[in-house]
Amino acid sequence: LEFGGDREIDLLFRLYPTEEIQKVVMESREISPRTVNYWCLSFKIDRERTRCFTMQSRMVWNPFS
């Protein structure tokens, strides 16, 4: 999901059912927010329902207090 182009996406859809790909998008902690956003737009998933965008650890800490 993270890397590749059109050929790799075609292969992805031939190897895995759409439901499995959506499940990975929803539950993975390993793919980047940018990639999650792309797949959410493709599958019409609310990105706020994904683990990537609901993790509390995504807080940005100010390095200079």
PDBQT receptor file of N, H, CA, C and O in Angstrom, charges set to zero:
ATOM      1  N   LEU A   1       0.819  -1.211   0.000  1.00  0.00    +0.000 N 
ATOM      2  CA  LEU A   1       0.000   0.000   0.000  1.00  0.00    +0.000 C 
ATOM      3  C   LEU A   1       0.850   1.256   0.000  1.00  0.00    +0.000 C 
ATOM      4  O   LEU A   1       0.421   2.299  -0.495  1.00  0.00    +0.000 OA
ATOM      5  N   GLU A   2       2.026   1.167   0.539  1.00  0.00    +0.000 N 
ATOM      6  H   GLU A   2       2.374   0.320   0.941  1.00  0.00    +0.000 HD
ATOM      7  CA  GLU A   2       2.866   2.349   0.735  1.00  0.00    +0.000 C 
ATOM      8  C   GLU A   2       3.653   2.734  -0.523  1.00  0.00    +0.000 C 
ATOM      9  O   GLU A   2       3.836   3.920  -0.795  1.00  0.00    +0.000 OA
ATOM     10  N   PHE A   3       4.113   1.755  -1.282  1.00  0.00    +0.000 N 
ATOM     11  H   PHE A   3       3.964   0.791  -1.062  1.00  0.00    +0.000 HD
ATOM     12  CA  PHE A   3       4.992   2.040  -2.419  1.00  0.00    +0.000 C 
ATOM     13  C   PHE A   3       4.440   1.418  -3.696  1.00  0.00    +0.000 C 
ATOM     14  O   PHE A   3       3.630   0.493  -3.641  1.00  0.00    +0.000 OA
ATOM     15  N   GLY A   4       4.869   1.916  -4.819  1.00  0.00    +0.000 N 
ATOM     16  H   GLY A   4       5.527   2.667  -4.864  1.00  0.00    +0.000 HD
ATOM     17  CA  GLY A   4       4.495   1.324  -6.098  1.00  0.00    +0.000 C 
ATOM     18  C   GLY A   4       3.694   2.278  -6.946  1.00  0.00    +0.000 C 
ATOM     19  O   GLY A   4       3.352   3.389  -6.541  1.00  0.00    +0.000 OA
ATOM     20  N   GLY A   5       3.410   1.805  -8.129  1.00  0.00    +0.000 N 
ATOM     21  H   GLY A   5       3.688   0.902  -8.458  1.00  0.00    +0.000 HD
ATOM     22  CA  GLY A   5       2.652   2.592  -9.085  1.00  0.00    +0.000 C 
ATOM     23  C   GLY A   5       1.433   1.830  -9.562  1.00  0.00    +0.000 C 
ATOM     24  O   GLY A   5       0.913   0.962  -8.860  1.00  0.00    +0.000 OA
ATOM     25  N   ASP A   6       0.984   2.159 -10.755  1.00  0.00    +0.000 N 
ATOM     26  H   ASP A   6       1.407   2.864 -11.325  1.00  0.00    +0.000 HD
ATOM     27  CA  ASP A   6      -0.225   1.546 -11.309  1.00  0.00    +0.000 C 
ATOM     28  C   ASP A   6      -0.118   0.029 -11.437  1.00  0.00    +0.000 C 
ATOM     29  O   ASP A   6      -1.078  -0.687 -11.152  1.00  0.00    +0.000 OA
ATOM     30  N   ARG A   7       1.038  -0.463 -11.863  1.00  0.00    +0.000 N 
ATOM     31  H   ARG A   7       1.818   0.118 -12.095  1.00  0.00    +0.000 HD
ATOM     32  CA  ARG A   7       1.214  -1.917 -12.021  1.00  0.00    +0.000 C 
ATOM     33  C   ARG A   7       1.098  -2.627 -10.679  1.00  0.00    +0.000 C 
ATOM     34  O   ARG A   7       0.472  -3.682 -10.572  1.00  0.00    +0.000 OA
ATOM     35  N   GLU A   8       1.707  -2.038  -9.661  1.00  0.00    +0.000 N 
ATOM     36  H   GLU A   8       2.215  -1.182  -9.748  1.00  0.00    +0.000 HD
ATOM     37  CA  GLU A   8       1.666  -2.653  -8.332  1.00  0.00    +0.000 C 
ATOM     38  C   GLU A   8       0.260  -2.606  -7.728  1.00  0.00    +0.000 C 
ATOM     39  O   GLU A   8      -0.153  -3.533  -7.030  1.00  0.00    +0.000 OA
ATOM     40  N   ILE A   9      -0.463  -1.531  -8.000  1.00  0.00    +0.000 N 
ATOM     41  H   ILE A   9      -0.127  -0.778  -8.567  1.00  0.00    +0.000 HD
ATOM     42  CA  ILE A   9      -1.846  -1.429  -7.513  1.00  0.00    +0.000 C 
ATOM     43  C   ILE A   9      -2.719  -2.480  -8.202  1.00  0.00    +0.000 C 
ATOM     44  O   ILE A   9      -3.556  -3.110  -7.556  1.00  0.00    +0.000 OA
ATOM     45  N   ASP A  10      -2.525  -2.670  -9.514  1.00  0.00    +0.000 N 
ATOM     46  H   ASP A  10      -1.845  -2.158 -10.039  1.00  0.00    +0.000 HD
ATOM     47  CA  ASP A  10      -3.265  -3.716 -10.224  1.00  0.00    +0.000 C 
ATOM     48  C   ASP A  10      -2.973  -5.086  -9.616  1.00  0.00    +0.000 C 
ATOM     49  O   ASP A  10      -3.887  -5.886  -9.412  1.00  0.00    +0.000 OA
ATOM     50  N   LEU A  11      -1.706  -5.353  -9.329  1.00  0.00    +0.000 N 
ATOM     51  H   LEU A  11      -0.964  -4.703  -9.494  1.00  0.00    +0.000 HD
ATOM     52  CA  LEU A  11      -1.318  -6.617  -8.720  1.00  0.00    +0.000 C 
ATOM     53  C   LEU A  11      -1.934  -6.766  -7.330  1.00  0.00    +0.000 C 
ATOM     54  O   LEU A  11      -2.400  -7.846  -6.968  1.00  0.00    +0.000 OA
ATOM     55  N   LEU A  12      -1.934  -5.700  -6.567  1.00  0.00    +0.000 N 
ATOM     56  H   LEU A  12      -1.555  -4.823  -6.861  1.00  0.00    +0.000 HD
ATOM     57  CA  LEU A  12      -2.532  -5.711  -5.236  1.00  0.00    +0.000 C 
ATOM     58  C   LEU A  12      -3.986  -6.162  -5.289  1.00  0.00    +0.000 C 
ATOM     59  O   LEU A  12      -4.411  -7.002  -4.496  1.00  0.00    +0.000 OA
ATOM     60  N   PHE A  13      -4.741  -5.605  -6.221  1.00  0.00    +0.000 N 
ATOM     61  H   PHE A  13      -4.396  -4.923  -6.865  1.00  0.00    +0.000 HD
ATOM     62  CA  PHE A  13      -6.160  -5.946  -6.342  1.00  0.00    +0.000 C 
ATOM     63  C   PHE A  13      -6.386  -7.349  -6.909  1.00  0.00    +0.000 C 
ATOM     64  O   PHE A  13      -7.442  -7.946  -6.696  1.00  0.00    +0.000 OA
ATOM     65  N   ARG A  14      -5.391  -7.874  -7.632  1.00  0.00    +0.000 N 
ATOM     66  H   ARG A  14      -4.533  -7.389  -7.805  1.00  0.00    +0.000 HD
ATOM     67  CA  ARG A  14      -5.512  -9.255  -8.113  1.00  0.00    +0.000 C 
ATOM     68  C   ARG A  14      -5.194 -10.254  -7.007  1.00  0.00    +0.000 C 
ATOM     69  O   ARG A  14      -5.742 -11.356  -6.990  1.00  0.00    +0.000 OA
ATOM     70  N   LEU A  15      -4.309  -9.876  -6.083  1.00  0.00    +0.000 N 
ATOM     71  H   LEU A  15      -3.864  -8.980  -6.097  1.00  0.00    +0.000 HD
ATOM     72  CA  LEU A  15      -3.869 -10.798  -5.035  1.00  0.00    +0.000 C 
ATOM     73  C   LEU A  15      -4.751 -10.779  -3.790  1.00  0.00    +0.000 C 
ATOM     74  O   LEU A  15      -4.891 -11.798  -3.113  1.00  0.00    +0.000 OA
ATOM     75  N   TYR A  16      -5.344  -9.630  -3.485  1.00  0.00    +0.000 N 
ATOM     76  H   TYR A  16      -5.231  -8.803  -4.035  1.00  0.00    +0.000 HD
ATOM     77  CA  TYR A  16      -6.099  -9.486  -2.238  1.00  0.00    +0.000 C 
ATOM     78  C   TYR A  16      -7.503  -8.966  -2.502  1.00  0.00    +0.000 C 
ATOM     79  O   TYR A  16      -7.708  -8.142  -3.393  1.00  0.00    +0.000 OA
ATOM     80  N   PRO A  17      -8.476  -9.451  -1.723  1.00  0.00    +0.000 N 
ATOM     81  CA  PRO A  17      -9.834  -8.910  -1.853  1.00  0.00    +0.000 C 
ATOM     82  C   PRO A  17      -9.881  -7.458  -1.359  1.00  0.00    +0.000 C 
ATOM     83  O   PRO A  17      -9.123  -7.070  -0.470  1.00  0.00    +0.000 OA
ATOM     84  N   THR A  18     -10.758  -6.686  -1.933  1.00  0.00    +0.000 N 
ATOM     85  H   THR A  18     -11.374  -7.001  -2.655  1.00  0.00    +0.000 HD
ATOM     86  CA  THR A  18     -10.893  -5.273  -1.560  1.00  0.00    +0.000 C 
ATOM     87  C   THR A  18     -11.136  -5.107  -0.070  1.00  0.00    +0.000 C 
ATOM     88  O   THR A  18     -10.609  -4.179   0.543  1.00  0.00    +0.000 OA
ATOM     89  N   GLU A  19     -11.920  -5.985   0.515  1.00  0.00    +0.000 N 
ATOM     90  H   GLU A  19     -12.348  -6.739   0.017  1.00  0.00    +0.000 HD
ATOM     91  CA  GLU A  19     -12.229  -5.890   1.951  1.00  0.00    +0.000 C 
ATOM     92  C   GLU A  19     -10.967  -6.019   2.800  1.00  0.00    +0.000 C 
ATOM     93  O   GLU A  19     -10.835  -5.358   3.830  1.00  0.00    +0.000 OA
ATOM     94  N   GLU A  20     -10.035  -6.877   2.360  1.00  0.00    +0.000 N 
ATOM     95  H   GLU A  20     -10.142  -7.414   1.523  1.00  0.00    +0.000 HD
ATOM     96  CA  GLU A  20      -8.778  -7.064   3.103  1.00  0.00    +0.000 C 
ATOM     97  C   GLU A  20      -7.905  -5.811   3.015  1.00  0.00    +0.000 C 
ATOM     98  O   GLU A  20      -7.283  -5.417   4.001  1.00  0.00    +0.000 OA
ATOM     99  N   ILE A  21      -7.860  -5.200   1.864  1.00  0.00    +0.000 N 
ATOM    100  H   ILE A  21      -8.365  -5.520   1.063  1.00  0.00    +0.000 HD
ATOM    101  CA  ILE A  21      -7.080  -3.970   1.685  1.00  0.00    +0.000 C 
ATOM    102  C   ILE A  21      -7.673  -2.864   2.559  1.00  0.00    +0.000 C 
ATOM    103  O   ILE A  21      -6.936  -2.135   3.222  1.00  0.00    +0.000 OA
ATOM    104  N   GLN A  22      -8.991  -2.738   2.562  1.00  0.00    +0.000 N 
ATOM    105  H   GLN A  22      -9.590  -3.330   2.023  1.00  0.00    +0.000 HD
ATOM    106  CA  GLN A  22      -9.648  -1.723   3.386  1.00  0.00    +0.000 C 
ATOM    107  C   GLN A  22      -9.367  -1.966   4.868  1.00  0.00    +0.000 C 
ATOM    108  O   GLN A  22      -9.156  -1.016   5.623  1.00  0.00    +0.000 OA
ATOM    109  N   LYS A  23      -9.364  -3.209   5.280  1.00  0.00    +0.000 N 
ATOM    110  H   LYS A  23      -9.535  -3.981   4.667  1.00  0.00    +0.000 HD
ATOM    111  CA  LYS A  23      -9.079  -3.548   6.675  1.00  0.00    +0.000 C 
ATOM    112  C   LYS A  23      -7.680  -3.091   7.071  1.00  0.00    +0.000 C 
ATOM    113  O   LYS A  23      -7.488  -2.551   8.161  1.00  0.00    +0.000 OA
ATOM    114  N   VAL A  24      -6.707  -3.302   6.198  1.00  0.00    +0.000 N 
ATOM    115  H   VAL A  24      -6.862  -3.741   5.313  1.00  0.00    +0.000 HD
ATOM    116  CA  VAL A  24      -5.335  -2.862   6.473  1.00  0.00    +0.000 C 
ATOM    117  C   VAL A  24      -5.280  -1.338   6.574  1.00  0.00    +0.000 C 
ATOM    118  O   VAL A  24      -4.629  -0.802   7.471  1.00  0.00    +0.000 OA
ATOM    119  N   VAL A  25      -5.953  -0.642   5.670  1.00  0.00    +0.000 N 
ATOM    120  H   VAL A  25      -6.482  -1.078   4.942  1.00  0.00    +0.000 HD
ATOM    121  CA  VAL A  25      -5.984   0.823   5.718  1.00  0.00    +0.000 C 
ATOM    122  C   VAL A  25      -6.572   1.298   7.046  1.00  0.00    +0.000 C 
ATOM    123  O   VAL A  25      -6.078   2.256   7.641  1.00  0.00    +0.000 OA
ATOM    124  N   MET A  26      -7.612   0.636   7.500  1.00  0.00    +0.000 N 
ATOM    125  H   MET A  26      -8.013  -0.141   7.016  1.00  0.00    +0.000 HD
ATOM    126  CA  MET A  26      -8.297   1.039   8.737  1.00  0.00    +0.000 C 
ATOM    127  C   MET A  26      -7.471   0.740   9.991  1.00  0.00    +0.000 C 
ATOM    128  O   MET A  26      -7.506   1.511  10.949  1.00  0.00    +0.000 OA
ATOM    129  N   GLU A  27      -6.726  -0.376   9.992  1.00  0.00    +0.000 N 
ATOM    130  H   GLU A  27      -6.697  -1.003   9.213  1.00  0.00    +0.000 HD
ATOM    131  CA  GLU A  27      -6.126  -0.858  11.231  1.00  0.00    +0.000 C 
ATOM    132  C   GLU A  27      -4.609  -0.744  11.331  1.00  0.00    +0.000 C 
ATOM    133  O   GLU A  27      -4.058  -0.901  12.420  1.00  0.00    +0.000 OA
ATOM    134  N   SER A  28      -3.930  -0.477  10.239  1.00  0.00    +0.000 N 
ATOM    135  H   SER A  28      -4.378  -0.349   9.354  1.00  0.00    +0.000 HD
ATOM    136  CA  SER A  28      -2.470  -0.498  10.264  1.00  0.00    +0.000 C 
ATOM    137  C   SER A  28      -1.880   0.699  11.001  1.00  0.00    +0.000 C 
ATOM    138  O   SER A  28      -2.373   1.822  10.902  1.00  0.00    +0.000 OA
ATOM    139  N   ARG A  29      -0.822   0.425  11.733  1.00  0.00    +0.000 N 
ATOM    140  H   ARG A  29      -0.422  -0.487  11.813  1.00  0.00    +0.000 HD
ATOM    141  CA  ARG A  29      -0.030   1.486  12.372  1.00  0.00    +0.000 C 
ATOM    142  C   ARG A  29       1.235   1.766  11.575  1.00  0.00    +0.000 C 
ATOM    143  O   ARG A  29       1.984   2.690  11.891  1.00  0.00    +0.000 OA
ATOM    144  N   GLU A  30       1.470   0.973  10.549  1.00  0.00    +0.000 N 
ATOM    145  H   GLU A  30       0.861   0.223  10.292  1.00  0.00    +0.000 HD
ATOM    146  CA  GLU A  30       2.735   1.013   9.826  1.00  0.00    +0.000 C 
ATOM    147  C   GLU A  30       2.735   1.891   8.583  1.00  0.00    +0.000 C 
ATOM    148  O   GLU A  30       3.807   2.292   8.129  1.00  0.00    +0.000 OA
ATOM    149  N   ILE A  31       1.584   2.201   8.021  1.00  0.00    +0.000 N 
ATOM    150  H   ILE A  31       0.714   1.876   8.390  1.00  0.00    +0.000 HD
ATOM    151  CA  ILE A  31       1.571   3.012   6.807  1.00  0.00    +0.000 C 
ATOM    152  C   ILE A  31       1.423   4.490   7.170  1.00  0.00    +0.000 C 
ATOM    153  O   ILE A  31       0.832   4.845   8.191  1.00  0.00    +0.000 OA
ATOM    154  N   SER A  32       1.968   5.322   6.321  1.00  0.00    +0.000 N 
ATOM    155  H   SER A  32       2.448   5.034   5.492  1.00  0.00    +0.000 HD
ATOM    156  CA  SER A  32       2.032   6.754   6.598  1.00  0.00    +0.000 C 
ATOM    157  C   SER A  32       0.656   7.417   6.502  1.00  0.00    +0.000 C 
ATOM    158  O   SER A  32      -0.231   6.910   5.816  1.00  0.00    +0.000 OA
ATOM    159  N   PRO A  33       0.482   8.541   7.183  1.00  0.00    +0.000 N 
ATOM    160  CA  PRO A  33      -0.781   9.282   7.073  1.00  0.00    +0.000 C 
ATOM    161  C   PRO A  33      -1.106   9.670   5.631  1.00  0.00    +0.000 C 
ATOM    162  O   PRO A  33      -2.271   9.683   5.236  1.00  0.00    +0.000 OA
ATOM    163  N   ARG A  34      -0.094   9.980   4.862  1.00  0.00    +0.000 N 
ATOM    164  H   ARG A  34       0.853   9.969   5.183  1.00  0.00    +0.000 HD
ATOM    165  CA  ARG A  34      -0.319  10.350   3.462  1.00  0.00    +0.000 C 
ATOM    166  C   ARG A  34      -0.915   9.175   2.682  1.00  0.00    +0.000 C 
ATOM    167  O   ARG A  34      -1.849   9.349   1.899  1.00  0.00    +0.000 OA
ATOM    168  N   THR A  35      -0.368   7.982   2.904  1.00  0.00    +0.000 N 
ATOM    169  H   THR A  35       0.390   7.841   3.541  1.00  0.00    +0.000 HD
ATOM    170  CA  THR A  35      -0.874   6.793   2.231  1.00  0.00    +0.000 C 
ATOM    171  C   THR A  35      -2.273   6.450   2.703  1.00  0.00    +0.000 C 
ATOM    172  O   THR A  35      -3.131   6.105   1.891  1.00  0.00    +0.000 OA
ATOM    173  N   VAL A  36      -2.520   6.541   4.008  1.00  0.00    +0.000 N 
ATOM    174  H   VAL A  36      -1.823   6.822   4.668  1.00  0.00    +0.000 HD
ATOM    175  CA  VAL A  36      -3.856   6.281   4.545  1.00  0.00    +0.000 C 
ATOM    176  C   VAL A  36      -4.853   7.248   3.924  1.00  0.00    +0.000 C 
ATOM    177  O   VAL A  36      -5.951   6.849   3.534  1.00  0.00    +0.000 OA
ATOM    178  N   ASN A  37      -4.476   8.514   3.832  1.00  0.00    +0.000 N 
ATOM    179  H   ASN A  37      -3.585   8.839   4.148  1.00  0.00    +0.000 HD
ATOM    180  CA  ASN A  37      -5.367   9.509   3.236  1.00  0.00    +0.000 C 
ATOM    181  C   ASN A  37      -5.698   9.157   1.781  1.00  0.00    +0.000 C 
ATOM    182  O   ASN A  37      -6.854   9.256   1.370  1.00  0.00    +0.000 OA
ATOM    183  N   TYR A  38      -4.701   8.753   1.010  1.00  0.00    +0.000 N 
ATOM    184  H   TYR A  38      -3.762   8.673   1.344  1.00  0.00    +0.000 HD
ATOM    185  CA  TYR A  38      -4.920   8.371  -0.388  1.00  0.00    +0.000 C 
ATOM    186  C   TYR A  38      -5.937   7.241  -0.492  1.00  0.00    +0.000 C 
ATOM    187  O   TYR A  38      -6.896   7.326  -1.259  1.00  0.00    +0.000 OA
ATOM    188  N   TRP A  39      -5.718   6.171   0.293  1.00  0.00    +0.000 N 
ATOM    189  H   TRP A  39      -4.938   6.101   0.916  1.00  0.00    +0.000 HD
ATOM    190  CA  TRP A  39      -6.614   5.020   0.213  1.00  0.00    +0.000 C 
ATOM    191  C   TRP A  39      -7.992   5.349   0.769  1.00  0.00    +0.000 C 
ATOM    192  O   TRP A  39      -8.992   4.823   0.279  1.00  0.00    +0.000 OA
ATOM    193  N   CYS A  40      -8.066   6.198   1.769  1.00  0.00    +0.000 N 
ATOM    194  H   CYS A  40      -7.254   6.625   2.167  1.00  0.00    +0.000 HD
ATOM    195  CA  CYS A  40      -9.385   6.616   2.279  1.00  0.00    +0.000 C 
ATOM    196  C   CYS A  40     -10.165   7.354   1.200  1.00  0.00    +0.000 C 
ATOM    197  O   CYS A  40     -11.369   7.147   1.048  1.00  0.00    +0.000 OA
ATOM    198  N   LEU A  41      -9.492   8.202   0.461  1.00  0.00    +0.000 N 
ATOM    199  H   LEU A  41      -8.514   8.370   0.584  1.00  0.00    +0.000 HD
ATOM    200  CA  LEU A  41     -10.159   8.892  -0.646  1.00  0.00    +0.000 C 
ATOM    201  C   LEU A  41     -10.589   7.900  -1.720  1.00  0.00    +0.000 C 
ATOM    202  O   LEU A  41     -11.678   8.023  -2.280  1.00  0.00    +0.000 OA
ATOM    203  N   SER A  42      -9.745   6.924  -2.007  1.00  0.00    +0.000 N 
ATOM    204  H   SER A  42      -8.860   6.824  -1.552  1.00  0.00    +0.000 HD
ATOM    205  CA  SER A  42     -10.056   5.926  -3.035  1.00  0.00    +0.000 C 
ATOM    206  C   SER A  42     -11.244   5.056  -2.649  1.00  0.00    +0.000 C 
ATOM    207  O   SER A  42     -12.088   4.740  -3.487  1.00  0.00    +0.000 OA
ATOM    208  N   PHE A  43     -11.307   4.669  -1.371  1.00  0.00    +0.000 N 
ATOM    209  H   PHE A  43     -10.620   4.926  -0.690  1.00  0.00    +0.000 HD
ATOM    210  CA  PHE A  43     -12.364   3.779  -0.900  1.00  0.00    +0.000 C 
ATOM    211  C   PHE A  43     -13.537   4.521  -0.254  1.00  0.00    +0.000 C 
ATOM    212  O   PHE A  43     -14.496   3.898   0.203  1.00  0.00    +0.000 OA
ATOM    213  N   LYS A  44     -13.457   5.851  -0.219  1.00  0.00    +0.000 N 
ATOM    214  H   LYS A  44     -12.678   6.357  -0.591  1.00  0.00    +0.000 HD
ATOM    215  CA  LYS A  44     -14.497   6.667   0.428  1.00  0.00    +0.000 C 
ATOM    216  C   LYS A  44     -14.690   6.271   1.901  1.00  0.00    +0.000 C 
ATOM    217  O   LYS A  44     -15.808   6.076   2.378  1.00  0.00    +0.000 OA
ATOM    218  N   ILE A  45     -13.549   6.161   2.597  1.00  0.00    +0.000 N 
ATOM    219  H   ILE A  45     -12.641   6.319   2.209  1.00  0.00    +0.000 HD
ATOM    220  CA  ILE A  45     -13.532   5.858   4.028  1.00  0.00    +0.000 C 
ATOM    221  C   ILE A  45     -13.258   7.159   4.767  1.00  0.00    +0.000 C 
ATOM    222  O   ILE A  45     -12.409   7.944   4.346  1.00  0.00    +0.000 OA
ATOM    223  N   ASP A  46     -13.960   7.392   5.851  1.00  0.00    +0.000 N 
ATOM    224  H   ASP A  46     -14.650   6.755   6.194  1.00  0.00    +0.000 HD
ATOM    225  CA  ASP A  46     -13.687   8.550   6.694  1.00  0.00    +0.000 C 
ATOM    226  C   ASP A  46     -12.348   8.318   7.394  1.00  0.00    +0.000 C 
ATOM    227  O   ASP A  46     -12.230   7.401   8.206  1.00  0.00    +0.000 OA
ATOM    228  N   ARG A  47     -11.351   9.128   7.093  1.00  0.00    +0.000 N 
ATOM    229  H   ARG A  47     -11.447   9.873   6.433  1.00  0.00    +0.000 HD
ATOM    230  CA  ARG A  47     -10.016   8.876   7.637  1.00  0.00    +0.000 C 
ATOM    231  C   ARG A  47      -9.973   8.980   9.159  1.00  0.00    +0.000 C 
ATOM    232  O   ARG A  47      -9.072   8.421   9.784  1.00  0.00    +0.000 OA
ATOM    233  N   GLU A  48     -10.907   9.668   9.752  1.00  0.00    +0.000 N 
ATOM    234  H   GLU A  48     -11.638  10.122   9.244  1.00  0.00    +0.000 HD
ATOM    235  CA  GLU A  48     -10.949   9.767  11.216  1.00  0.00    +0.000 C 
ATOM    236  C   GLU A  48     -11.315   8.430  11.858  1.00  0.00    +0.000 C 
ATOM    237  O   GLU A  48     -11.172   8.267  13.070  1.00  0.00    +0.000 OA
ATOM    238  N   ARG A  49     -11.781   7.482  11.065  1.00  0.00    +0.000 N 
ATOM    239  H   ARG A  49     -11.898   7.614  10.081  1.00  0.00    +0.000 HD
ATOM    240  CA  ARG A  49     -12.093   6.148  11.572  1.00  0.00    +0.000 C 
ATOM    241  C   ARG A  49     -10.891   5.214  11.512  1.00  0.00    +0.000 C 
ATOM    242  O   ARG A  49     -10.971   4.080  11.984  1.00  0.00    +0.000 OA
ATOM    243  N   THR A  50      -9.772   5.672  10.935  1.00  0.00    +0.000 N 
ATOM    244  H   THR A  50      -9.708   6.593  10.551  1.00  0.00    +0.000 HD
ATOM    245  CA  THR A  50      -8.588   4.827  10.802  1.00  0.00    +0.000 C 
ATOM    246  C   THR A  50      -7.711   4.945  12.046  1.00  0.00    +0.000 C 
ATOM    247  O   THR A  50      -7.714   5.964  12.738  1.00  0.00    +0.000 OA
ATOM    248  N   ARG A  51      -6.975   3.894  12.305  1.00  0.00    +0.000 N 
ATOM    249  H   ARG A  51      -6.973   3.066  11.743  1.00  0.00    +0.000 HD
ATOM    250  CA  ARG A  51      -6.065   3.890  13.454  1.00  0.00    +0.000 C 
ATOM    251  C   ARG A  51      -4.993   4.977  13.302  1.00  0.00    +0.000 C 
ATOM    252  O   ARG A  51      -4.587   5.589  14.290  1.00  0.00    +0.000 OA
ATOM    253  N   CYS A  52      -4.549   5.209  12.102  1.00  0.00    +0.000 N 
ATOM    254  H   CYS A  52      -4.879   4.711  11.300  1.00  0.00    +0.000 HD
ATOM    255  CA  CYS A  52      -3.507   6.199  11.841  1.00  0.00    +0.000 C 
ATOM    256  C   CYS A  52      -3.918   7.590  12.309  1.00  0.00    +0.000 C 
ATOM    257  O   CYS A  52      -3.101   8.321  12.870  1.00  0.00    +0.000 OA
ATOM    258  N   PHE A  53      -5.162   7.957  12.087  1.00  0.00    +0.000 N 
ATOM    259  H   PHE A  53      -5.826   7.363  11.632  1.00  0.00    +0.000 HD
ATOM    260  CA  PHE A  53      -5.614   9.303  12.424  1.00  0.00    +0.000 C 
ATOM    261  C   PHE A  53      -6.308   9.393  13.779  1.00  0.00    +0.000 C 
ATOM    262  O   PHE A  53      -6.755  10.473  14.166  1.00  0.00    +0.000 OA
ATOM    263  N   THR A  54      -6.406   8.289  14.503  1.00  0.00    +0.000 N 
ATOM    264  H   THR A  54      -6.043   7.412  14.189  1.00  0.00    +0.000 HD
ATOM    265  CA  THR A  54      -7.029   8.347  15.821  1.00  0.00    +0.000 C 
ATOM    266  C   THR A  54      -6.048   8.051  16.945  1.00  0.00    +0.000 C 
ATOM    267  O   THR A  54      -6.422   8.115  18.116  1.00  0.00    +0.000 OA
ATOM    268  N   MET A  55      -4.812   7.731  16.619  1.00  0.00    +0.000 N 
ATOM    269  H   MET A  55      -4.508   7.679  15.668  1.00  0.00    +0.000 HD
ATOM    270  CA  MET A  55      -3.813   7.431  17.654  1.00  0.00    +0.000 C 
ATOM    271  C   MET A  55      -3.483   8.688  18.442  1.00  0.00    +0.000 C 
ATOM    272  O   MET A  55      -3.226   9.740  17.857  1.00  0.00    +0.000 OA
ATOM    273  N   GLN A  56      -3.487   8.585  19.757  1.00  0.00    +0.000 N 
ATOM    274  H   GLN A  56      -3.695   7.730  20.232  1.00  0.00    +0.000 HD
ATOM    275  CA  GLN A  56      -3.136   9.719  20.603  1.00  0.00    +0.000 C 
ATOM    276  C   GLN A  56      -1.667  10.087  20.474  1.00  0.00    +0.000 C 
ATOM    277  O   GLN A  56      -1.290  11.236  20.702  1.00  0.00    +0.000 OA
ATOM    278  N   SER A  57      -0.837   9.119  20.110  1.00  0.00    +0.000 N 
ATOM    279  H   SER A  57      -1.143   8.185  19.924  1.00  0.00    +0.000 HD
ATOM    280  CA  SER A  57       0.589   9.383  20.006  1.00  0.00    +0.000 C 
ATOM    281  C   SER A  57       0.941  10.277  18.829  1.00  0.00    +0.000 C 
ATOM    282  O   SER A  57       2.107  10.637  18.666  1.00  0.00    +0.000 OA
ATOM    283  N   ARG A  58      -0.035  10.648  18.002  1.00  0.00    +0.000 N 
ATOM    284  H   ARG A  58      -0.982  10.355  18.134  1.00  0.00    +0.000 HD
ATOM    285  CA  ARG A  58       0.230  11.523  16.867  1.00  0.00    +0.000 C 
ATOM    286  C   ARG A  58       0.322  12.988  17.289  1.00  0.00    +0.000 C 
ATOM    287  O   ARG A  58       0.448  13.867  16.437  1.00  0.00    +0.000 OA
ATOM    288  N   MET A  59       0.261  13.259  18.592  1.00  0.00    +0.000 N 
ATOM    289  H   MET A  59       0.159  12.544  19.284  1.00  0.00    +0.000 HD
ATOM    290  CA  MET A  59       0.364  14.628  19.083  1.00  0.00    +0.000 C 
ATOM    291  C   MET A  59       1.727  15.208  18.703  1.00  0.00    +0.000 C 
ATOM    292  O   MET A  59       2.736  14.505  18.736  1.00  0.00    +0.000 OA
ATOM    293  N   VAL A  60       1.750  16.450  18.353  1.00  0.00    +0.000 N 
ATOM    294  H   VAL A  60       0.930  17.021  18.326  1.00  0.00    +0.000 HD
ATOM    295  CA  VAL A  60       3.006  17.126  18.033  1.00  0.00    +0.000 C 
ATOM    296  C   VAL A  60       3.466  17.843  19.290  1.00  0.00    +0.000 C 
ATOM    297  O   VAL A  60       2.753  18.680  19.844  1.00  0.00    +0.000 OA
ATOM    298  N   TRP A  61       4.656  17.506  19.726  1.00  0.00    +0.000 N 
ATOM    299  H   TRP A  61       5.235  16.826  19.276  1.00  0.00    +0.000 HD
ATOM    300  CA  TRP A  61       5.201  18.119  20.934  1.00  0.00    +0.000 C 
ATOM    301  C   TRP A  61       6.085  19.290  20.580  1.00  0.00    +0.000 C 
ATOM    302  O   TRP A  61       6.898  19.205  19.659  1.00  0.00    +0.000 OA
ATOM    303  N   ASN A  62       5.937  20.357  21.287  1.00  0.00    +0.000 N 
ATOM    304  H   ASN A  62       5.276  20.426  22.035  1.00  0.00    +0.000 HD
ATOM    305  CA  ASN A  62       6.764  21.537  21.077  1.00  0.00    +0.000 C 
ATOM    306  C   ASN A  62       8.144  21.263  21.681  1.00  0.00    +0.000 C 
ATOM    307  O   ASN A  62       8.250  21.033  22.885  1.00  0.00    +0.000 OA
ATOM    308  N   PRO A  63       9.215  21.283  20.853  1.00  0.00    +0.000 N 
ATOM    309  CA  PRO A  63      10.549  20.951  21.379  1.00  0.00    +0.000 C 
ATOM    310  C   PRO A  63      11.123  22.034  22.285  1.00  0.00    +0.000 C 
ATOM    311  O   PRO A  63      12.060  21.765  23.037  1.00  0.00    +0.000 OA
ATOM    312  N   PHE A  64      10.592  23.235  22.234  1.00  0.00    +0.000 N 
ATOM    313  H   PHE A  64       9.831  23.454  21.623  1.00  0.00    +0.000 HD
ATOM    314  CA  PHE A  64      11.114  24.333  23.054  1.00  0.00    +0.000 C 
ATOM    315  C   PHE A  64      10.015  24.841  23.981  1.00  0.00    +0.000 C 
ATOM    316  O   PHE A  64       9.084  25.518  23.544  1.00  0.00    +0.000 OA
ATOM    317  N   SER A  65      10.129  24.515  25.242  1.00  0.00    +0.000 N 
ATOM    318  H   SER A  65      10.885  23.965  25.598  1.00  0.00    +0.000 HD
ATOM    319  CA  SER A  65       9.109  24.950  26.197  1.00  0.00    +0.000 C 
ATOM    320  C   SER A  65       9.593  26.107  27.013  1.00  0.00    +0.000 C 
ATOM    321  O   SER A  65       8.863  26.606  27.871  1.00  0.00    +0.000 OA
TER     322      SER A  65
